[in-house]
Amino acid sequence: MRRRSSRLLAALIPAAALSSAGFAGEAAEVPPGAVVVWRGDGIERCGMAGGKWDPLDGACWYPIDLLTPAGDLELGRWRGGRLETARVRVGSYPYEVQHIRLEDDSRVNLSAADLERVRRENALIGRLWSRRGPARFRLPLAAPLESLPGGGRFGARRFFNGAPRSPHSGADFAAKAGTPVLAAADGVVALAGDFFFSGRSLFLDHGDGLLTMYFHLSEVGVEQGDPVLAGQQIGRVGQSGRATGPHLHFAARWRGARVDPALLLEPAAIPEIR
């Protein structure tokens, strides 16, 4: 598993993240969608952009949203009741452009009824991002497929039938229809449903504001409110929703930030403040 994850990271993680093995607290550059870690003894609280949270495994983890504009971010941690700060610089948007052709244009240029459906679904899903609670996970997360292929395209700026759409906020893994999909960590099913774009979908809440998502499933094997364990089968790969073939779209939001899930599968690649 560890060897397979290491090979996968070369394809999924931008070079800027891989090269930032550590820095001395001032303006190291990371791509949007990254995570930064700040370790140390006696950390009491962590904070960024007005939010505060508890350390995880004795360290502060700072998720940086995919659409964070280029510029400096101030990170904070509290030790002995005193605030310590460091800065990182979010670089310009580094991800590729992806052109996708769909035969069914109604999945690109939506009818008024479909637009209204998408608005309702987005409002329902959007309420998940503020969920908080004690962490029920450890890093690294478990792989969502038993055999995780290369792929990803996290952050890709997508054009469907020539029309620009939202950047790709997860990683896509091609797999045969019916392949078992596994929970990446202990948690609870926060939402299960059949949505216009993502098809049959699962949203798992792992505490500490971390949610993982599993889209385009052919089958959903759990229900909203069910507890799940890391490695438990929760569904099967499919191509429901807006999809060109069978695959798993695996994504993560941490305290509301869209981050590259590959970093959570292999946290040794996460840049570190020293």
Backbone torsions as a table, in degrees:
resi	resn	phi	psi	omega
1	MET	NA	-45.0	-178.0
2	ARG	-66.0	-40.0	-179.6
3	ARG	-65.9	-42.2	179.7
4	ARG	-62.5	-42.1	179.6
5	SER	-62.2	-39.6	-179.2
6	SER	-63.7	-42.0	177.7
7	ARG	-64.0	-39.9	-178.6
8	LEU	-63.1	-38.7	-175.3
9	LEU	-60.7	-35.2	-179.3
10	ALA	-58.3	-30.6	179.9
11	ALA	-87.5	-24.2	-170.8
12	LEU	-100.8	-31.1	-171.5
13	ILE	-101.2	128.8	178.9
14	PRO	-57.9	151.0	-177.3
15	ALA	-58.9	-32.7	-178.6
16	ALA	-61.1	-37.9	179.9
17	ALA	-72.5	-38.9	-178.6
18	LEU	-67.5	-32.2	-175.1
19	SER	-81.8	-15.8	-176.7
20	SER	-89.8	68.1	-178.4
21	ALA	-64.4	-30.2	177.2
22	GLY	-176.0	153.4	178.0
23	PHE	-150.6	163.8	-168.5
24	ALA	-95.5	38.4	168.6
25	GLY	88.8	-4.5	-175.4
26	GLU	-126.9	108.9	163.3
27	ALA	54.6	39.1	167.2
28	ALA	-70.6	147.2	-175.9
29	GLU	-96.5	133.6	176.1
30	VAL	-131.4	155.0	178.6
31	PRO	-80.0	155.4	170.5
32	PRO	-60.2	145.9	-175.5
33	GLY	88.7	3.8	-179.6
34	ALA	-86.3	174.3	169.1
35	VAL	-127.7	141.4	177.0
36	VAL	-120.2	141.9	178.4
37	VAL	-119.8	142.7	177.5
38	TRP	-130.4	108.1	-176.9
39	ARG	-95.7	164.5	176.0
40	GLY	164.0	163.4	179.0
41	ASP	-79.7	144.5	170.2
42	GLY	69.7	25.3	178.8
43	ILE	-70.9	128.9	-178.0
44	GLU	-101.9	-40.3	-179.2
45	ARG	-148.3	159.6	177.2
46	CYS	-126.9	156.8	179.7
47	GLY	-161.5	153.5	176.7
48	MET	-164.3	138.9	174.0
49	ALA	52.4	40.0	176.6
50	GLY	86.8	-11.4	178.8
51	GLY	-95.7	151.8	177.6
52	LYS	-133.8	146.6	-179.7
53	TRP	-154.8	168.6	179.9
54	ASP	-81.0	151.2	175.0
55	PRO	-66.0	155.2	177.0
56	LEU	-115.3	121.1	-177.8
57	ASP	53.0	40.0	175.2
58	GLY	76.6	12.6	-177.8
59	ALA	-135.1	158.8	173.2
60	CYS	-97.1	129.8	179.1
61	TRP	-116.5	127.7	-174.3
62	TYR	-118.3	101.3	176.1
63	PRO	-78.8	134.3	-177.1
64	ILE	-114.6	119.2	-172.7
65	ASP	-62.5	147.6	-178.7
66	LEU	-56.3	-32.1	-177.2
67	LEU	-102.5	19.3	173.8
68	THR	-63.8	126.5	179.5
69	PRO	-68.4	156.3	178.2
70	ALA	-60.0	140.9	-180.0
71	GLY	146.9	-179.4	-176.5
72	ASP	-85.1	144.0	172.6
73	LEU	-121.6	136.1	176.0
74	GLU	-97.3	127.9	178.7
75	LEU	-108.7	147.2	-179.0
76	GLY	-132.3	152.9	169.9
77	ARG	-146.8	153.6	-179.6
78	TRP	-115.5	128.1	174.7
79	ARG	-135.2	132.0	-178.1
80	GLY	57.9	30.4	-180.0
81	GLY	78.0	3.4	-177.5
82	ARG	-112.0	141.4	179.1
83	LEU	-84.0	130.5	171.6
84	GLU	-116.4	142.1	-177.3
85	THR	-127.6	155.8	173.5
86	ALA	-147.2	163.2	-179.8
87	ARG	-123.6	145.6	166.6
88	VAL	-127.9	153.2	177.8
89	ARG	-108.2	124.3	174.9
90	VAL	-81.8	123.5	-177.7
91	GLY	-78.2	179.1	177.1
92	SER	-70.3	163.2	-174.4
93	TYR	-66.5	117.7	-170.2
94	PRO	-101.5	0.1	-165.6
95	TYR	-89.4	157.7	-173.8
96	GLU	-71.6	166.7	171.7
97	VAL	-96.4	135.8	-179.3
98	GLN	-124.9	126.3	177.0
99	HIS	-105.4	127.0	-177.1
100	ILE	-124.0	133.1	179.2
101	ARG	-108.9	123.7	177.3
102	LEU	-113.5	133.7	176.8
103	GLU	-68.7	-35.3	-179.0
104	ASP	-89.6	95.6	-176.4
105	ASP	-67.6	-16.7	179.5
106	SER	-67.7	-14.3	175.4
107	ARG	-85.4	-4.7	178.7
108	VAL	-111.6	-53.3	178.4
109	ASN	-102.2	96.3	-168.6
110	LEU	-78.9	146.0	171.9
111	SER	-71.2	167.3	178.7
112	ALA	-60.1	-39.1	180.0
113	ALA	-66.6	-40.9	179.2
114	ASP	-68.6	-37.7	176.6
115	LEU	-60.4	-41.9	179.0
116	GLU	-65.7	-39.0	176.6
117	ARG	-61.2	-44.8	-179.0
118	VAL	-63.7	-39.2	178.0
119	ARG	-61.3	-44.3	179.0
120	ARG	-63.0	-44.1	-179.4
121	GLU	-64.9	-41.6	179.5
122	ASN	-63.2	-37.5	178.4
123	ALA	-66.1	-40.7	178.9
124	LEU	-64.2	-47.0	-179.0
125	ILE	-67.4	-39.3	-176.7
126	GLY	-59.7	-25.6	179.5
127	ARG	-70.2	-16.6	-179.4
128	LEU	-72.1	-28.8	-168.5
129	TRP	-68.1	-16.7	179.6
130	SER	-93.7	2.7	179.7
131	ARG	-65.4	138.5	177.6
132	ARG	-138.2	171.3	179.4
133	GLY	156.7	173.5	-179.5
134	PRO	-60.9	141.9	178.8
135	ALA	-63.8	134.3	176.4
136	ARG	-116.9	17.9	-175.9
137	PHE	-133.8	162.2	169.1
138	ARG	-128.7	153.8	174.5
139	LEU	-96.1	141.5	5.6
140	PRO	-78.5	155.1	170.2
141	LEU	-70.0	158.7	175.1
142	ALA	-80.1	149.3	179.2
143	ALA	-65.5	140.5	-178.5
144	PRO	-79.1	-8.6	173.4
145	LEU	-129.2	147.4	-179.4
146	GLU	-59.8	-41.9	175.7
147	SER	-119.2	106.5	-172.4
148	LEU	-92.0	113.4	-177.7
149	PRO	-80.2	171.4	170.3
150	GLY	-68.5	167.6	-178.8
151	GLY	144.8	-141.8	173.7
152	GLY	116.8	-88.2	-175.7
153	ARG	61.0	32.1	174.0
154	PHE	-59.3	135.6	175.8
155	GLY	82.0	-4.9	-176.8
156	ALA	-56.7	135.1	175.7
157	ARG	-84.1	112.0	-166.7
158	ARG	-101.0	141.8	172.9
159	PHE	-122.7	119.9	176.0
160	PHE	-101.7	119.7	-178.0
161	ASN	50.9	37.8	176.9
162	GLY	86.4	-7.6	-177.0
163	ALA	-98.5	130.0	180.0
164	PRO	-68.2	139.3	178.2
165	ARG	-134.9	-177.6	-176.0
166	SER	-61.1	147.3	176.5
167	PRO	-64.0	156.5	-175.8
168	HIS	-77.4	113.8	-171.8
169	SER	-99.4	14.6	176.2
170	GLY	-140.6	-166.3	177.5
171	ALA	-121.1	134.0	179.8
172	ASP	-100.8	131.5	178.9
173	PHE	-124.2	114.0	177.8
174	ALA	-67.1	135.1	178.7
175	ALA	-158.3	156.9	179.7
176	LYS	-65.3	143.0	175.0
177	ALA	-55.8	135.6	-179.5
178	GLY	93.6	-7.4	177.4
179	THR	-60.2	132.7	179.9
180	PRO	-61.3	138.3	175.3
181	VAL	-107.6	134.3	-170.7
182	LEU	-116.4	145.2	176.4
183	ALA	-67.3	135.7	-177.2
184	ALA	-79.0	-15.5	-179.8
185	ALA	-167.7	167.4	172.6
186	ASP	-60.2	149.6	178.0
187	GLY	171.4	-156.5	179.6
188	VAL	-138.0	148.5	178.2
189	VAL	-74.7	109.2	-179.2
190	ALA	-80.1	-31.7	-178.1
191	LEU	-160.4	137.9	173.5
192	ALA	-136.9	135.2	-178.8
193	GLY	-175.6	179.9	177.8
194	ASP	-116.1	111.4	-171.5
195	PHE	-114.0	157.6	-172.5
196	PHE	-58.1	-52.5	-176.1
197	PHE	-85.5	-46.6	-171.7
198	SER	-90.9	-3.7	178.8
199	GLY	64.4	-148.7	177.9
200	ARG	-67.3	121.7	-167.3
201	SER	-137.4	151.4	174.5
202	LEU	-128.8	139.6	175.4
203	PHE	-123.1	117.3	-179.4
204	LEU	-106.6	133.6	178.1
205	ASP	-100.5	120.6	-178.1
206	HIS	-107.9	10.0	-177.4
207	GLY	80.7	167.9	-178.1
208	ASP	57.3	25.8	178.3
209	GLY	77.5	7.8	-179.3
210	LEU	-93.7	124.0	173.2
211	LEU	-124.1	136.3	172.5
212	THR	-111.3	150.0	-174.1
213	MET	-127.9	145.2	-175.6
214	TYR	-135.6	110.1	-170.3
215	PHE	-115.0	162.9	174.7
216	HIS	66.9	30.3	-177.0
217	LEU	-71.8	153.1	171.8
218	SER	-89.6	-30.9	178.3
219	GLU	-139.0	145.0	173.7
220	VAL	-115.1	123.5	-173.3
221	GLY	-102.4	3.4	179.7
222	VAL	-135.3	166.9	-178.6
223	GLU	-122.1	160.7	178.8
224	GLN	-56.0	132.3	-179.4
225	GLY	94.7	-12.9	179.8
226	ASP	-70.5	138.0	169.6
227	PRO	-75.6	148.4	177.4
228	VAL	-134.3	156.9	177.3
229	LEU	-115.6	151.6	177.5
230	ALA	-55.7	132.3	179.5
231	GLY	86.0	-5.6	179.1
232	GLN	-71.6	139.4	175.4
233	GLN	-71.6	128.6	-177.8
234	ILE	-120.3	-9.9	-179.5
235	GLY	-178.7	-166.7	178.1
236	ARG	-137.8	147.9	-179.8
237	VAL	-61.9	142.9	176.2
238	GLY	-152.7	-157.3	175.7
239	GLN	-142.8	38.4	178.2
240	SER	-72.2	159.0	-178.3
241	GLY	76.1	-150.1	-179.8
242	ARG	-88.1	93.9	-177.0
243	ALA	-146.2	145.6	-179.8
244	THR	-95.7	-7.6	179.9
245	GLY	-177.7	169.7	-178.3
246	PRO	-66.2	129.7	177.3
247	HIS	-168.9	165.7	172.9
248	LEU	-106.3	124.6	167.9
249	HIS	-94.2	114.7	-178.2
250	PHE	-113.8	126.2	-175.7
251	ALA	-139.3	164.1	179.5
252	ALA	-141.4	138.7	168.2
253	ARG	-121.0	128.7	179.2
254	TRP	-123.2	114.5	-174.1
255	ARG	51.2	42.4	176.3
256	GLY	87.1	-12.9	-175.5
257	ALA	-88.6	132.4	174.3
258	ARG	-78.9	114.3	-176.1
259	VAL	-124.3	158.1	179.4
260	ASP	-66.6	115.2	-177.2
261	PRO	-65.0	-21.7	178.1
262	ALA	-59.7	-32.0	179.5
263	LEU	-66.5	-32.3	-179.6
264	LEU	-80.7	-21.0	174.3
265	LEU	-79.2	-24.7	-178.6
266	GLU	-142.4	73.7	-173.3
267	PRO	-65.6	-11.5	175.2
268	ALA	-61.5	-20.3	179.5
269	ALA	-86.4	-3.8	-178.5
270	ILE	-74.9	127.9	179.1
271	PRO	-61.9	146.1	-170.1
272	GLU	-127.2	137.0	172.6
273	ILE	-83.5	132.2	179.5
274	ARG	-128.3	NA	NA
